[in-house]
Amino acid sequence: MELTCSEAIVLASMDFRESDRIVTLFTLEHGKVRGVAKGAKRSARRFGPALEPFARIRVEMVVREGLSSVRGADVVTLYPGIRGDLYAIGLAGYAVELTDRYLPDGAPAPRLYRLLTAYLERLDAGETAASDRRFFEANFLNILGYRISLDQCASCGVDIPPEGSRRVGGGGAVLCAGCGRHGITLGAEAAALLGRCLETGRFGTVHFSPPALREAGALLDSAIAVHLTRPLNSIAFLKQIEPD
């Protein structure tokens, strides 16, 4: 099998046997790859700290179906600004766990790779705003084909005008006033800002007010959860440490 070199983000890593580690990598060229790094726990020269979660690395590996063989890795960045801030650690852990849980193995997703690295760079610079998390989630869903429809009722299909009444339905569906008689209201401000998230590729350009943030968060949380078979571990951690 051919030895290849790829840029990657470490999504997860766990000890395996006496000296090995199993790692889950989101590679730019090959998508998500799971592999065994033999001797990783005792070989500082070949791996060092490169297999820590959300590290950005250059990895040498033999890509196979099932478990690939990880032969060596060099650190591009460990994002030290993230690792010095507990809340940033929680947000980075959430972003990589979400990516791991959604992505199938072996499907390249360069747009998602760029989104994830941009978010990690934002966190590394000390920017941990809740608006950035929601910006990441809206674009994450869009890239993977789960774009939230904000201007059309998910139940009856009627067009909803910009100032029209909306409610959050099950599974992150947006409903018109007639179909959505109960549940959380999605105001015009929140809907407009979510639309802006999908129109720009730059973090820091969309800022939610507290009420709009709560409404957008309820919609995005529901839209994300519907595609998961079990809750994310990182969400429980974030709830414990997130600022008031």
N, C-alpha and C positions, 0 to 999 in steps of 0.2 A: 504494500500500500504506500501511497505517496505522502511524504512529509510536507505539510503546508504551514505557512505562517499567516496569522490573521490578527487584526485588532479585535479586542473583546472587552466586555464588561462582565465581571464576575457576579452572577445572580445568586448563587448559593454555593456553599462548600461544607463538607462534613468529613470527619475522620472515617477511615475505612481500614480494617485490619490493623496490623501493628504499626505500619509506617506509611500507608498510602492515604490519599484523600480522593473523594469523589466530588467533582466540581460541575456546576452548571454554568455555562458560558453563553452570553449573547454576543455572537461574533458578527462583524460587519459583513463578511463574505458568505457565511454558511447559516446564518440565523442562530437558533438555539441549539447548543450541542452539550451533551452530557459526556463526561469522560473521567477516566481514572488517571490520577497523577501518582505514579509509583514512586515511593520513597520521598514523597513531598514533605513529610513531617521531619525528615532528618537531612534533607539536601538543601541547605541554604544557598548554595551556589546556583542550582538549577531553578529554584522557585522563590526563596526568600519570603517576603510578605505578599507576593503577587497574587495569591489565591484567596485573599481576604474579600468578603462581600463588598460589592460596588467599587472595587478597584478597577481601574482601566489599564489594560495590559496589552503586550504583544505576545502571542502564544504560539508555540510550535506544537503541532499535533498531527496525528494520523486520524482522519475523520472516517468513522465507520458507522453502520447502522447499529443501534443500541448504544453501547458505551464506546466512545472513542478513546484513543491513547494520547494523553497530554505529556509531551516529552520535556518541555521547558517553558518558562515564561519570564518576561522582563516587564518591570513596572513602567507604565507611562505616567500615571499619577495615582496616588492613594487617596486623593482629595483630603488633605490634612485639615482644611478648614471645616469639613463635615465632621471629621472624627474628634474634633475638639468641642463639639456642641451636641448635647444629648438630643435636643429637638431635631436638629439637622440629621443626626443619625437615624432617628425614627422616620423622618420623611424619606430619606434615601433608602432605608430598608423597605419601606412601603412601596416605593417606585420599582425596586428590583423584584420584590415578591410578586407584585401585580404583573410585571412583565413575564416572570417565570410561569405564573399560573395561566396566563392567557395564551402565550405563544406555543404553537406546536413545534416539535423538533424538526430541524432541518429546513425551515422555510425562511430564506433571507428577507429581512424587513429593514432596508436601509433608512427609510423615513422614520421609523420608530427608533432605530438606533440613534439617529441624530437628535430626536426629541429627548430621549433618555439622557444622552450625554450633555445636552444643553441644560436640562434640569439639574443634573449633578453639578455642573459648573456653576449654576446659579446658587445652589445650596452651599457650594464650596466658598463662594464669595460672601457668605453670611446672609443671603437673602432667603428667609424662611417664611415669607408671607403666605397666608392661607389662599390668597388669590392665585398665587403661582401653582399651588397644588391643584386647584380646580382647573386652571389653564392646562396643566399637564394632562389631567384626566379627560377633559373634553377632546383634546387632540389625540390622545391615546386611543379612545374609542373610535374616533373618526378614521384614523389610520388603519385600524383593524377591521373596518367595515361595519361598525356599530354606531354610526353617526346619529345623534339625537335630532329628530325632526321637531323644530321649534315653531314652525309656521303652518303646520297641518295637523289636525286631530288624528291621533293614532287609532281611534275607534271608528269614527264616521267619515273621516277623510276631508272634512270641511276645512277650507283655508281660515287661519286665524290671523286677523290683522295685527299690526305691531302693538297697538294699545288694547288688544282684545284680552278677555279673561282666559286664563289657563290654569289647569290643575295638574299635579303630579300623580299619574296613575301607577299601577303596578308595573314592575320591571323597567322603570324609567320612562314610561310612555307619557307624552304630553297630550292632555285632553282639553277639548273645548268646554265652554260653560255648560252646554247641554249634556255632554257625556260625563263630565267630571263634577258631579254634585258634591262630592266629599273629598277629603284629602287636603294636602298642602297646596296653597296657592303659589303659582309661579308668576310673579309680577312682571310687568313690562320691562322694568329695569334689568331684572335678572335675565330675562329672555334675550334682551338686546345685548347684554354683556357676554352671554354664552355664545351668541352669534358672532360677536367680535373675536372671541377666542379662536373660532374656526376660520377667521378671515386673515389672521396675522400669525406669523411663525416666530414672533419674538416674545420672550418672557419679559414681564415688567411693563407691558403696554396696556394691560387690562387690570383695573382695580375695582373690586366689588365693595359696595357699602355693606355694613353688617347685615341689614335685612336681606339684601340681594344675595349675599354670601350664604346665608342660611337656606334660602330657597334653592339656589343653584346646587348647594351641597346635597340637599335632600334628593334632588333629581339625579345627580351624578352618582351618589351612593347607591340609589336604587338601580340605576342603569348598569352599574358595575356588578352588583351583587347577583343579578339575575343570571349571569353567565358563569358563576362560580359554584362549584359543588360543595364547598365548605368555606367558612369565614377565613379571612386573612389573619394570620397571627400578628402581623404588624399593626393592624387596626387597633387591637386591644392594647398594644404597647403605646401607640400614639394617644389613645384616650387617657392613659395614665399620666402622660407627660406634657400634653399640649397646653400652651398658655391659656389663661382665662380670656 
